[in-house]
Amino acid sequence: MSPGADCDFTSEFAHLLSFFWVWSGDACQRLGGINLRNLLTDYVRKVPADLRTILLPFVYGLFGGLAAVAFQKGASIMFSIFWEIPSQQMQRGAFAFFSLATILVASIIAGLLLTFVSRDAAGSGIPQVKVAFWRDFGFMPAKVVIAKFFAGAISIGGGCSLGREGPSVHIAGASNITGWLGVAKQGRRPALLSGAAAGLAAAFNTPLSAITFVLEEIIEDLNNRGFLAQVLIASVTATFVCHAILADNPAFVISSIGNFSGAVYLLVIPTAGLAAANKSAGRLLLPSSIRYALGGVEIRPRPSHDVGG
């Protein structure tokens, strides 16, 4: 690894750390001799109530989207430095040892962060968001966000077999911007839900799925209309933030299937019928050999000319 790469990584890490330190509110409360929290609180209170119901979810979605994008970029930078670049420059044996050491060190660092910064940041993040919503009225301490951000980015970037869905929901949902806006700890449920939807929407470019996820998984009521509008605004806002920063960056890239054949696609219908028959075969107590044969027919490999070579 070149010294320039180390320097770039250190700079990026410092920028991310300073971003979350400022975000927590303690460092910037008296920035330039101005009490920003009181200033923002007074501004929000002067906004008409009807407009405030639109403005606040927009702000939650903006900050939640930025947090999710920063988390994704941080993990991507670390993965590139500790996996992609070494895999191209090292021999197989050396890279095998280096990759194992990277995973071990990343796990140890993440464990130290969770132990000494915030134990509440452990876990996938989604159960913690649900607990905060139902028990703590949507309030989460800033140290939970900081520990989750760096422990998650280090774990994923270090090669651990983890995903970014839970951490993105947890980090974006626990946004402390509500404290700057003068929202009491007992009234932060809308902010938590809006942030969670924003985090998921920004992480996977899926605003509609993020709305459904929040209603079904966190609120546990798909018919809930009390938070629907706020979650919708935050989710769409975060999606725009993601596209503005990351541009066209799909979460999953699926290669082309080549020449498409409508006749081949029609085979889905009898295949589905065979699948249903195979499912029913167990209930009809058919011999195992027949059920296995039906399964083999369903999943048989297609000729190469069917998929364009």
Backbone bond lengths (Angstrom), bond angles and torsions (degrees), N, CA, C in turn:
res aa  C-N    CA-C-N  psi(-1)  N-CA   C-N-CA  omega(-1)  CA-C   N-CA-C  phi
1 M - - - 1.467 - - 1.519 109.08 -
2 S 1.305 116.06 133.49 1.453 120.31 -176.22 1.517 111.13 -78.42
3 P 1.375 117.46 153.04 1.456 120.22 176.97 1.509 112.37 -59.14
4 G 1.343 117.28 -32.74 1.460 119.71 179.88 1.519 112.02 -62.71
5 A 1.359 115.47 -37.86 1.456 118.45 178.55 1.510 111.21 -65.52
6 D 1.362 116.51 -40.41 1.466 120.02 177.49 1.509 111.05 -61.69
7 C 1.330 116.05 -40.51 1.472 120.69 -179.48 1.527 110.68 -65.22
8 D 1.368 115.19 -42.36 1.465 118.68 179.78 1.516 110.52 -64.37
9 F 1.326 116.50 -41.38 1.462 119.59 -179.63 1.519 110.98 -64.81
10 T 1.335 116.76 -43.22 1.464 120.20 178.61 1.511 111.28 -61.00
11 S 1.330 116.21 -40.46 1.464 120.01 179.30 1.520 111.02 -65.57
12 E 1.355 116.67 -44.37 1.456 120.12 179.66 1.528 110.56 -63.44
13 F 1.333 116.31 -41.63 1.465 120.77 -179.75 1.521 110.59 -63.63
14 A 1.339 116.66 -40.42 1.461 120.46 179.31 1.526 111.27 -65.62
15 H 1.342 116.23 -38.97 1.467 119.72 178.40 1.526 111.10 -64.15
16 L 1.346 116.37 -42.73 1.452 119.42 179.41 1.516 111.82 -65.37
17 L 1.333 116.25 -40.19 1.463 120.13 179.02 1.519 111.19 -64.10
18 S 1.328 116.68 -44.71 1.461 119.83 179.62 1.522 111.06 -65.63
19 F 1.345 117.18 -34.49 1.459 120.16 178.68 1.528 111.31 -61.47
20 F 1.331 116.66 -46.23 1.452 118.94 -178.74 1.515 112.55 -74.36
21 W 1.322 117.04 -27.83 1.458 119.04 176.95 1.526 110.54 -67.53
22 V 1.324 114.83 -41.52 1.464 118.74 176.28 1.513 110.19 -68.00
23 W 1.334 116.48 -38.36 1.454 121.40 -178.77 1.523 111.94 -62.61
24 S 1.330 117.49 -32.13 1.458 119.78 -177.65 1.513 112.77 -65.81
25 G 1.320 118.22 -20.84 1.458 120.70 172.32 1.507 114.82 101.62
26 D 1.318 118.45 -25.40 1.458 120.01 -174.55 1.527 112.38 -72.01
27 A 1.327 116.13 -36.72 1.458 119.02 -175.30 1.520 112.89 -77.71
28 C 1.337 116.46 -29.25 1.457 118.26 -172.98 1.526 113.45 -104.97
29 Q 1.312 115.75 6.46 1.457 118.47 -177.62 1.523 111.46 -61.83
30 R 1.325 116.58 -35.61 1.463 120.38 -179.03 1.529 111.30 -118.46
31 L 1.305 116.62 31.21 1.457 121.88 -179.78 1.524 109.82 -61.90
32 G 1.334 115.75 121.01 1.446 120.58 179.68 1.522 113.29 68.14
33 G 1.331 117.14 20.58 1.457 120.16 179.67 1.514 113.32 78.61
34 I 1.351 118.20 8.89 1.458 121.80 -178.48 1.530 108.21 -110.28
35 N 1.299 116.68 131.61 1.456 121.23 176.15 1.519 108.15 -82.49
36 L 1.327 115.99 95.52 1.453 121.25 -174.09 1.523 111.69 -65.15
37 R 1.312 116.75 -34.54 1.450 118.62 -178.37 1.524 111.17 -63.53
38 N 1.314 116.28 -46.63 1.463 119.13 178.60 1.529 111.58 -65.35
39 L 1.342 115.68 -36.69 1.458 120.01 -179.79 1.529 110.84 -63.70
40 L 1.321 116.56 -46.85 1.460 120.43 179.89 1.526 111.32 -68.69
41 T 1.334 115.87 -37.87 1.458 119.21 178.43 1.515 111.44 -61.62
42 D 1.323 116.81 -44.69 1.460 120.36 178.76 1.524 111.31 -63.74
43 Y 1.333 116.00 -38.27 1.467 119.24 -179.71 1.525 110.78 -65.36
44 V 1.346 116.55 -44.82 1.464 120.18 -178.78 1.521 110.95 -64.02
45 R 1.317 116.80 -38.81 1.465 119.80 -179.28 1.524 112.38 -66.96
46 K 1.315 117.34 -25.23 1.462 120.33 178.80 1.525 112.74 -80.72
47 V 1.327 116.20 -15.28 1.461 119.77 178.92 1.526 108.76 -74.34
48 P 1.344 118.82 134.95 1.473 121.04 177.72 1.526 111.56 -55.47
49 A 1.312 115.76 147.88 1.465 120.99 -174.83 1.522 112.23 -58.72
50 D 1.342 117.59 -41.23 1.465 120.19 -179.57 1.526 111.55 -63.46
51 L 1.311 116.03 -42.15 1.458 119.78 179.24 1.526 111.34 -71.78
52 R 1.323 116.51 -29.76 1.462 120.69 -179.33 1.529 111.21 -64.95
53 T 1.321 117.09 -33.44 1.470 120.03 179.51 1.525 112.03 -66.81
54 I 1.317 116.85 -19.48 1.463 121.19 175.95 1.520 110.88 -96.23
55 L 1.326 117.13 -38.98 1.454 121.60 -176.15 1.520 112.04 -66.55
56 L 1.334 117.31 -46.32 1.457 119.96 -176.50 1.532 112.89 -63.25
57 P 1.341 120.58 -46.67 1.468 118.79 175.80 1.524 113.02 -60.96
58 F 1.323 116.21 -33.56 1.466 119.23 176.06 1.532 110.63 -62.52
59 V 1.332 116.82 -44.12 1.461 120.90 178.69 1.528 110.54 -65.52
60 Y 1.342 116.95 -42.67 1.470 120.08 178.00 1.526 110.94 -61.25
61 G 1.321 116.39 -42.67 1.454 119.53 178.73 1.517 112.60 -66.52
62 L 1.338 116.19 -36.07 1.461 120.31 178.46 1.519 111.21 -63.86
63 F 1.326 116.63 -50.20 1.465 120.02 -179.11 1.524 111.63 -70.79
64 G 1.335 116.68 -37.79 1.453 118.86 177.24 1.517 111.91 -64.28
65 G 1.323 116.96 -41.26 1.461 119.93 177.03 1.517 112.43 -64.37
66 L 1.336 116.66 -42.03 1.467 119.96 177.32 1.522 111.38 -62.36
67 A 1.333 116.56 -40.42 1.464 119.74 179.40 1.522 111.01 -64.69
68 A 1.331 117.22 -43.35 1.460 120.60 179.88 1.527 111.71 -65.85
69 V 1.328 116.92 -40.63 1.463 120.43 178.72 1.527 110.60 -66.89
70 A 1.332 117.05 -41.21 1.465 120.18 177.64 1.523 111.06 -62.37
71 F 1.321 116.36 -39.92 1.470 120.25 177.86 1.524 110.78 -64.10
72 Q 1.321 116.54 -44.28 1.459 120.59 179.62 1.529 111.57 -64.01
73 K 1.341 116.00 -43.11 1.460 119.21 179.67 1.521 111.28 -66.45
74 G 1.331 116.86 -40.48 1.459 119.69 179.06 1.512 112.26 -61.44
75 A 1.342 116.80 -45.29 1.463 120.07 178.42 1.527 111.09 -65.34
76 S 1.337 117.32 -38.00 1.463 120.84 -179.59 1.528 111.38 -66.74
77 I 1.329 116.86 -40.64 1.463 120.64 179.02 1.524 110.63 -62.83
78 M 1.324 116.16 -45.12 1.462 119.64 179.86 1.522 111.43 -65.40
79 F 1.332 116.87 -40.15 1.462 119.40 179.60 1.526 110.75 -64.74
80 S 1.323 116.48 -38.95 1.454 119.85 179.25 1.526 111.29 -64.79
81 I 1.326 116.41 -41.34 1.468 120.35 -176.80 1.521 111.47 -72.09
82 F 1.328 117.33 -42.01 1.467 120.28 -172.16 1.523 113.88 -97.49
83 W 1.356 118.68 -7.17 1.456 119.78 -179.84 1.520 112.99 -129.63
84 E 1.310 118.11 -55.97 1.458 119.61 -174.02 1.531 111.94 -66.15
85 I 1.332 117.27 -49.77 1.469 120.18 -178.55 1.527 111.77 -65.97
86 P 1.341 120.08 -48.49 1.470 119.21 178.21 1.521 113.48 -61.84
87 S 1.344 117.94 -33.95 1.466 119.72 -179.50 1.521 111.65 -64.36
88 Q 1.336 117.05 -25.21 1.454 121.25 179.44 1.524 113.18 -89.52
89 Q 1.322 116.90 -21.72 1.453 120.77 -173.97 1.525 113.58 -105.72
90 M 1.324 118.25 -18.86 1.458 121.54 -175.20 1.523 111.50 -102.33
91 Q 1.312 114.69 157.60 1.448 120.58 171.08 1.525 109.27 -73.16
92 R 1.325 116.21 162.18 1.455 119.86 -175.02 1.526 112.45 -59.38
93 G 1.320 116.34 -46.27 1.459 119.58 -178.56 1.522 112.25 -63.58
94 A 1.323 116.18 -43.83 1.463 120.19 179.75 1.521 111.17 -66.41
95 F 1.338 115.58 -38.49 1.468 118.05 -179.59 1.520 111.38 -69.85
96 A 1.336 117.46 -34.22 1.466 120.04 177.72 1.526 110.47 -61.11
97 F 1.341 116.14 -44.74 1.466 119.94 178.18 1.528 110.60 -67.02
98 F 1.329 116.60 -42.17 1.463 120.79 -178.49 1.530 110.99 -64.54
99 S 1.329 117.28 -41.30 1.457 120.21 -179.32 1.522 111.69 -65.97
100 L 1.341 116.58 -40.00 1.460 119.88 177.02 1.525 110.91 -63.09
101 A 1.340 116.06 -44.35 1.463 119.92 178.41 1.529 111.45 -63.63
102 T 1.336 116.69 -37.11 1.465 120.39 179.56 1.524 111.25 -62.97
103 I 1.331 116.49 -44.46 1.466 120.33 179.39 1.527 110.79 -63.61
104 L 1.328 116.76 -42.35 1.465 120.36 -179.14 1.528 110.97 -64.99
105 V 1.326 116.85 -45.99 1.465 120.30 -179.32 1.523 110.77 -65.23
106 A 1.342 117.02 -42.59 1.464 120.04 178.69 1.515 111.10 -61.28
107 S 1.327 117.27 -40.68 1.459 120.59 179.41 1.524 111.45 -65.88
108 I 1.331 116.39 -39.52 1.468 119.83 179.36 1.521 110.93 -65.94
109 I 1.331 116.75 -44.43 1.471 120.18 179.86 1.523 110.52 -63.04
110 A 1.333 116.60 -43.70 1.463 119.62 178.68 1.524 110.70 -62.42
111 G 1.329 116.63 -39.70 1.453 119.93 178.09 1.520 112.64 -63.82
112 L 1.333 116.53 -38.86 1.465 120.19 178.08 1.529 111.06 -65.85
113 L 1.318 116.54 -40.73 1.470 119.96 178.23 1.527 111.04 -61.81
114 L 1.322 115.80 -43.68 1.460 119.27 -179.54 1.529 111.68 -69.45
115 T 1.327 116.72 -29.32 1.460 120.00 -178.53 1.519 112.32 -77.95
116 F 1.332 116.59 -43.21 1.465 119.85 -171.06 1.533 113.94 -102.89
117 V 1.334 118.20 -15.21 1.465 119.89 179.01 1.520 110.34 -101.75
118 S 1.323 117.36 -55.30 1.462 119.64 -179.98 1.524 109.51 -161.87
119 R 1.321 115.77 116.24 1.460 120.03 175.95 1.523 111.79 -72.30
120 D 1.326 116.55 -22.34 1.467 120.40 179.79 1.520 112.42 -69.89
121 A 1.325 117.75 -11.47 1.461 120.93 179.49 1.520 112.26 -83.43
122 A 1.331 118.29 -4.15 1.458 121.44 -179.97 1.527 110.24 -72.76
123 G 1.309 115.70 159.20 1.455 120.58 178.61 1.521 112.59 95.06
124 S 1.324 115.26 -177.58 1.464 119.82 -175.98 1.522 111.70 -69.96
125 G 1.335 117.37 -33.51 1.458 121.35 179.70 1.515 113.34 113.43
126 I 1.322 117.38 -33.68 1.466 120.33 -178.13 1.533 112.01 -69.14
127 P 1.345 119.72 -45.56 1.479 118.17 175.31 1.521 112.54 -59.95
128 Q 1.337 117.11 -35.13 1.462 120.16 178.61 1.521 111.60 -65.89
129 V 1.332 116.29 -37.19 1.465 119.86 177.17 1.529 110.19 -65.61
130 K 1.324 117.42 -39.92 1.451 120.80 178.60 1.527 111.08 -64.27
131 V 1.322 116.58 -41.22 1.473 120.16 178.08 1.523 110.62 -63.69
132 A 1.329 116.19 -43.45 1.465 119.73 179.17 1.522 111.08 -63.10
133 F 1.315 117.05 -36.73 1.468 120.22 -179.07 1.524 111.19 -68.38
134 W 1.322 117.37 -47.57 1.455 120.35 -173.17 1.528 113.06 -84.92
135 R 1.317 117.38 -33.38 1.474 119.22 -174.44 1.521 113.03 -99.30
136 D 1.351 116.58 -39.68 1.466 120.54 -171.65 1.526 112.97 -107.94
137 F 1.331 118.10 15.68 1.471 122.48 177.06 1.524 112.70 60.48
138 G 1.349 116.81 25.16 1.452 120.88 177.72 1.512 115.45 91.57
139 F 1.322 117.94 2.99 1.468 120.73 -177.12 1.522 110.99 -88.03
140 M 1.352 115.66 137.23 1.465 122.66 172.92 1.513 109.05 -139.30
141 P 1.332 118.57 137.24 1.470 120.49 177.63 1.521 111.80 -66.40
142 A 1.327 115.65 153.31 1.469 120.21 -178.86 1.521 111.98 -65.64
143 K 1.330 117.88 -31.61 1.462 119.66 -177.57 1.524 111.68 -65.09
144 V 1.344 117.11 -25.50 1.460 120.06 176.65 1.529 109.84 -66.15
145 V 1.320 116.45 -41.99 1.463 120.86 179.94 1.523 110.46 -65.15
146 I 1.327 116.44 -44.38 1.464 120.33 -178.05 1.521 110.70 -63.30
147 A 1.345 116.86 -46.58 1.466 120.15 -179.58 1.519 111.03 -65.00
148 K 1.326 116.72 -41.08 1.462 120.09 -179.10 1.521 111.13 -66.02
149 F 1.316 116.33 -40.54 1.465 120.20 -178.51 1.526 110.86 -61.41
150 F 1.312 116.90 -54.54 1.470 119.65 -174.13 1.525 111.75 -75.01
151 A 1.330 118.12 -38.14 1.462 119.32 178.03 1.528 110.43 -65.82
152 G 1.336 116.90 -40.70 1.458 119.75 179.04 1.517 112.59 -68.38
153 A 1.335 117.04 -43.91 1.463 120.15 -179.81 1.525 111.20 -64.82
154 I 1.324 116.52 -40.27 1.468 120.00 179.10 1.520 110.94 -67.45
155 S 1.335 117.27 -40.25 1.467 120.40 -179.22 1.527 111.27 -66.50
156 I 1.341 116.54 -49.22 1.459 119.77 -178.63 1.523 110.71 -69.09
157 G 1.330 116.96 -46.53 1.461 120.38 178.70 1.507 112.70 -65.44
158 G 1.339 116.95 -26.58 1.458 120.79 179.20 1.508 114.06 -82.02
159 G 1.345 117.47 -2.56 1.455 120.02 174.50 1.504 115.33 102.13
160 C 1.327 118.46 3.89 1.456 119.99 177.78 1.528 110.01 -68.30
161 S 1.318 116.04 148.29 1.463 121.07 -176.32 1.522 109.76 -80.28
162 L 1.315 115.68 76.58 1.457 122.77 -178.44 1.522 109.10 -134.16
163 G 1.317 116.32 159.07 1.457 121.85 177.27 1.511 110.83 -110.11
164 R 1.339 116.18 171.95 1.455 119.98 -176.98 1.524 113.00 -104.54
165 E 1.329 118.79 1.68 1.462 120.69 -178.11 1.526 111.11 -63.91
166 G 1.343 116.61 -57.48 1.455 120.28 -178.26 1.515 113.52 -60.33
167 P 1.342 118.38 -50.43 1.468 118.93 177.88 1.521 113.67 -59.77
168 S 1.338 117.65 -37.79 1.467 119.85 179.42 1.524 111.10 -64.00
169 V 1.329 116.96 -42.90 1.458 121.09 177.90 1.522 110.47 -63.81
170 H 1.341 115.95 -43.10 1.469 120.89 -178.60 1.524 111.75 -65.77
171 I 1.321 117.25 -46.94 1.463 121.50 -176.91 1.520 111.10 -67.06
172 A 1.329 116.54 -48.41 1.459 119.38 -178.24 1.523 111.75 -69.71
173 G 1.331 116.76 -35.04 1.449 119.51 -179.57 1.508 113.58 -70.63
174 A 1.313 117.16 -25.97 1.463 121.04 -177.00 1.522 112.21 -93.54
175 S 1.301 117.16 23.73 1.460 120.93 -178.65 1.520 111.39 -57.43
176 N 1.339 116.24 130.21 1.462 121.51 -179.64 1.517 112.80 -91.13
177 I 1.336 116.80 12.57 1.457 119.67 177.60 1.521 110.73 -64.48
178 T 1.335 117.01 -21.52 1.460 119.67 178.34 1.518 111.94 -62.51
179 G 1.342 117.06 -33.80 1.459 119.98 177.21 1.516 112.11 -65.18
180 W 1.317 117.26 -37.09 1.465 120.91 177.57 1.523 111.47 -65.26
181 L 1.329 115.77 -31.75 1.456 120.21 -175.68 1.525 112.66 -89.09
182 G 1.321 116.32 6.04 1.456 120.42 175.69 1.510 114.77 78.07
183 V 1.329 117.73 19.35 1.458 120.41 178.46 1.523 109.00 -81.56
184 A 1.313 116.83 128.04 1.462 121.27 -179.58 1.522 110.68 -65.84
185 K 1.337 116.26 156.61 1.455 120.79 -179.29 1.526 111.80 -60.89
186 Q 1.338 116.67 -28.00 1.456 120.02 -178.41 1.527 112.85 -80.48
187 G 1.324 118.16 -5.10 1.457 120.46 -176.30 1.510 114.38 -122.48
188 R 1.325 116.91 31.34 1.464 119.63 -174.71 1.526 114.02 -103.29
189 R 1.312 117.31 12.15 1.465 119.23 177.56 1.527 112.72 -62.55
190 P 1.334 119.39 -44.72 1.470 118.01 177.37 1.526 112.79 -59.32
191 A 1.337 116.35 -38.46 1.464 119.91 179.25 1.520 111.09 -65.97
192 L 1.323 116.79 -39.95 1.464 120.75 179.50 1.523 110.76 -63.68
193 L 1.320 116.86 -46.45 1.459 120.66 -179.70 1.521 111.39 -66.16
194 S 1.330 115.82 -42.75 1.470 119.52 179.08 1.517 110.98 -63.00
195 G 1.327 116.80 -42.53 1.461 120.38 178.49 1.511 112.36 -65.63
196 A 1.331 117.18 -40.83 1.465 120.24 179.16 1.522 111.14 -62.70
197 A 1.333 116.47 -44.01 1.463 119.58 177.12 1.519 111.13 -64.35
198 A 1.316 116.85 -39.44 1.461 120.60 178.88 1.523 111.07 -63.65
199 G 1.324 116.79 -41.69 1.459 119.99 -179.73 1.509 112.42 -62.99
200 L 1.338 116.67 -44.63 1.464 119.83 -179.94 1.525 111.28 -69.27
201 A 1.326 116.80 -39.91 1.463 120.12 179.28 1.522 111.22 -63.45
202 A 1.337 117.36 -41.38 1.463 120.60 -179.84 1.518 112.03 -73.10
203 A 1.321 117.01 -31.41 1.466 119.81 -177.32 1.522 112.30 -71.89
204 F 1.343 117.13 -34.84 1.457 119.97 -174.15 1.528 113.52 -125.59
205 N 1.342 118.41 9.46 1.466 121.49 -179.34 1.533 111.44 55.39
206 T 1.327 116.18 42.77 1.464 120.60 -175.65 1.528 109.88 -132.18
207 P 1.322 118.69 77.73 1.472 119.63 -177.45 1.516 113.75 -64.28
208 L 1.333 117.81 -40.21 1.464 120.41 -178.97 1.525 111.29 -68.17
209 S 1.325 116.49 -42.01 1.461 119.72 177.56 1.521 111.12 -64.44
210 A 1.319 117.16 -34.48 1.456 120.51 178.68 1.529 111.08 -64.82
211 I 1.325 116.48 -40.19 1.468 120.62 178.13 1.525 109.91 -63.72
212 T 1.324 116.01 -47.83 1.459 120.30 179.58 1.526 111.10 -61.74
213 F 1.324 116.36 -40.23 1.459 120.62 -179.59 1.521 111.38 -61.03
214 V 1.312 117.51 -46.51 1.461 121.17 -178.52 1.522 110.64 -63.26
215 L 1.336 116.89 -44.63 1.457 119.74 -178.60 1.528 111.97 -66.72
216 E 1.319 116.22 -40.50 1.460 119.85 -174.79 1.523 112.74 -83.58
217 E 1.333 117.16 -42.06 1.460 120.66 -171.43 1.519 112.93 -89.51
218 I 1.318 117.91 -40.91 1.463 120.28 -175.08 1.530 111.53 -93.89
219 I 1.336 116.31 -53.28 1.464 119.40 178.81 1.525 111.02 -76.48
220 E 1.338 116.62 -28.55 1.456 123.56 -178.93 1.522 111.87 62.79
221 D 1.324 115.60 38.12 1.458 121.12 178.31 1.528 108.32 -156.37
222 L 1.329 116.83 102.28 1.458 120.76 -179.20 1.529 112.63 -69.26
223 N 1.324 116.95 -18.88 1.462 120.73 -179.29 1.525 112.73 -92.34
224 N 1.321 117.30 4.14 1.462 120.37 -178.86 1.531 110.25 -67.96
225 R 1.322 115.75 128.24 1.460 120.93 179.55 1.524 112.31 -112.91
226 G 1.307 116.87 -5.60 1.453 119.60 -178.04 1.520 113.21 -68.56
227 F 1.356 116.35 -31.41 1.461 120.68 -178.48 1.522 112.36 -113.20
228 L 1.316 118.11 -0.60 1.462 120.69 -172.06 1.523 112.34 -61.14
229 A 1.323 117.37 -48.15 1.467 120.27 -176.16 1.525 111.02 -63.74
230 Q 1.329 117.50 -41.37 1.462 120.44 -178.84 1.526 111.48 -67.52
231 V 1.314 115.88 -41.37 1.462 120.04 178.53 1.526 110.58 -65.35
232 L 1.326 116.55 -38.97 1.468 121.11 179.06 1.525 111.08 -62.51
233 I 1.324 117.60 -46.39 1.467 121.25 -179.37 1.526 110.68 -62.90
234 A 1.328 116.24 -45.24 1.465 120.03 -178.60 1.527 111.29 -65.23
235 S 1.323 116.96 -40.05 1.464 120.72 -178.28 1.523 111.30 -65.02
236 V 1.330 116.65 -45.66 1.471 120.08 179.62 1.522 110.86 -66.26
237 T 1.330 116.98 -39.80 1.470 120.66 178.45 1.516 111.22 -61.07
238 A 1.332 116.81 -44.94 1.462 120.38 179.80 1.520 111.75 -64.21
239 T 1.328 117.10 -34.89 1.466 120.32 177.72 1.527 110.94 -64.09
240 F 1.336 116.83 -41.75 1.463 120.17 176.27 1.527 111.03 -63.68
241 V 1.325 117.05 -39.30 1.466 120.74 177.70 1.523 110.21 -61.34
242 C 1.324 115.92 -44.54 1.463 120.82 -179.81 1.527 111.11 -61.30
243 H 1.333 116.84 -45.57 1.464 120.07 -179.55 1.527 111.19 -69.01
244 A 1.329 117.33 -33.19 1.461 119.77 -179.71 1.524 111.57 -68.55
245 I 1.321 117.70 -33.61 1.468 120.87 -176.46 1.527 111.66 -94.39
246 L 1.325 117.00 -44.90 1.457 120.86 -174.76 1.515 113.23 -97.15
247 A 1.345 116.91 -8.06 1.467 122.59 -177.58 1.524 109.97 59.76
248 D 1.324 117.64 -145.44 1.455 121.54 -178.21 1.517 108.94 -81.55
249 N 1.326 115.22 93.87 1.465 120.06 -175.14 1.525 108.88 -130.92
250 P 1.334 118.29 81.48 1.469 120.37 -177.28 1.523 111.40 -63.67
251 A 1.322 115.64 145.79 1.463 120.41 -179.93 1.524 110.97 -70.20
252 F 1.332 117.38 -34.95 1.457 121.76 -179.16 1.524 108.50 -130.24
253 V 1.316 116.28 125.63 1.465 122.12 -179.71 1.521 108.29 -102.48
254 I 1.330 116.28 119.55 1.468 122.06 -179.39 1.521 107.75 -110.29
255 S 1.301 116.42 124.83 1.457 120.75 -178.00 1.523 110.75 -69.19
256 S 1.314 114.63 158.39 1.466 120.60 -178.97 1.522 110.77 -67.58
257 I 1.337 115.44 144.41 1.463 119.61 179.16 1.522 111.60 -90.58
258 G 1.314 117.78 3.43 1.452 120.46 178.08 1.515 111.76 84.39
259 N 1.315 116.40 -144.68 1.464 121.24 -178.91 1.525 110.17 -71.30
260 F 1.321 116.41 126.06 1.466 121.27 -178.51 1.513 109.59 -90.15
261 S 1.302 114.97 135.29 1.460 120.68 179.85 1.523 109.19 -120.35
262 G 1.330 116.27 120.58 1.458 119.96 178.10 1.515 112.22 -64.62
263 A 1.334 116.96 -34.45 1.467 120.28 179.45 1.524 110.99 -63.66
264 V 1.344 115.95 -40.32 1.463 119.70 178.17 1.523 110.35 -66.16
265 Y 1.336 115.84 -38.53 1.464 119.31 -180.00 1.523 110.98 -62.85
266 L 1.339 117.76 -32.81 1.460 121.28 179.43 1.524 111.66 -64.71
267 L 1.316 116.93 -19.41 1.466 119.82 177.90 1.526 111.99 -67.45
268 V 1.341 116.78 -11.84 1.460 119.64 177.22 1.523 110.38 -60.69
269 I 1.333 116.60 -35.63 1.467 120.42 -176.20 1.532 111.38 -64.85
270 P 1.346 119.54 -54.25 1.482 117.08 177.81 1.522 112.76 -66.40
271 T 1.339 117.19 -29.26 1.466 119.08 177.48 1.517 110.66 -64.75
272 A 1.350 116.10 -42.31 1.462 119.64 176.75 1.523 110.40 -63.42
273 G 1.326 116.62 -37.17 1.461 119.33 177.00 1.516 112.40 -63.78
274 L 1.351 116.55 -40.87 1.459 119.94 176.84 1.524 111.40 -64.08
275 A 1.327 115.59 -37.99 1.460 119.07 178.26 1.519 110.80 -62.91
276 A 1.349 116.11 -43.00 1.458 119.60 178.01 1.521 110.75 -64.62
277 A 1.349 116.18 -40.00 1.462 119.55 179.03 1.519 110.99 -64.92
278 N 1.335 115.85 -39.36 1.453 119.90 179.20 1.525 110.96 -65.22
279 K 1.343 116.06 -36.95 1.461 120.13 177.19 1.520 110.47 -65.82
280 S 1.341 115.49 -40.71 1.456 119.70 -179.44 1.519 111.78 -73.91
281 A 1.331 115.91 -21.24 1.462 119.19 -177.19 1.519 110.88 -62.14
282 G 1.322 116.19 -35.99 1.463 119.53 178.64 1.506 111.49 -63.98
283 R 1.349 116.25 -37.01 1.456 119.80 179.19 1.530 110.99 -71.93
284 L 1.349 116.59 -30.66 1.456 120.19 -179.78 1.516 112.52 -85.55
285 L 1.321 117.23 2.20 1.465 122.97 177.68 1.523 112.47 59.32
286 L 1.347 116.20 39.69 1.462 119.35 174.98 1.518 109.50 -71.98
287 P 1.336 118.21 155.77 1.466 120.97 179.81 1.522 111.31 -59.45
288 S 1.309 115.24 149.70 1.460 120.26 -178.35 1.516 111.75 -60.55
289 S 1.342 117.11 -36.22 1.461 119.64 -178.17 1.528 111.14 -61.06
290 I 1.346 117.04 -37.46 1.461 120.16 179.93 1.525 110.23 -69.98
291 R 1.336 116.44 -41.13 1.463 119.33 179.48 1.525 110.67 -64.43
292 Y 1.343 117.22 -40.89 1.459 120.13 178.69 1.529 110.90 -65.97
293 A 1.336 116.39 -36.06 1.464 119.25 178.70 1.517 110.85 -65.85
294 L 1.339 116.48 -41.92 1.459 119.70 177.05 1.524 111.05 -61.27
295 G 1.330 115.97 -41.91 1.462 119.41 178.10 1.508 112.26 -63.93
296 G 1.345 116.76 -37.51 1.452 119.61 179.31 1.515 112.13 -66.49
297 V 1.353 115.98 -36.27 1.459 119.35 177.46 1.520 110.77 -65.63
298 E 1.334 116.14 -37.45 1.464 120.11 -177.64 1.523 111.91 -64.74
299 I 1.338 116.67 -39.73 1.463 119.59 -171.73 1.521 112.17 -107.39
300 R 1.337 117.84 17.80 1.465 120.30 -178.40 1.522 110.50 -59.09
301 P 1.324 119.00 145.51 1.466 121.45 177.68 1.512 111.00 -65.00
302 R 1.315 116.42 141.79 1.454 121.14 176.47 1.520 110.59 -87.31
303 P 1.326 118.97 147.51 1.475 121.14 176.47 1.521 110.29 -59.72
304 S 1.322 114.99 153.03 1.468 119.06 -175.38 1.515 112.28 -63.90
305 H 1.373 117.43 -29.64 1.465 117.57 -177.46 1.519 112.00 -71.82
306 D 1.353 117.40 -16.34 1.458 119.96 178.76 1.522 111.75 -72.09
307 V 1.317 116.84 -25.71 1.455 120.27 -176.55 1.532 111.94 -115.34
308 G 1.278 115.33 20.36 1.452 118.44 175.87 1.511 114.71 78.46
309 G 1.361 117.71 24.62 1.448 120.45 175.06 1.422 114.30 94.51
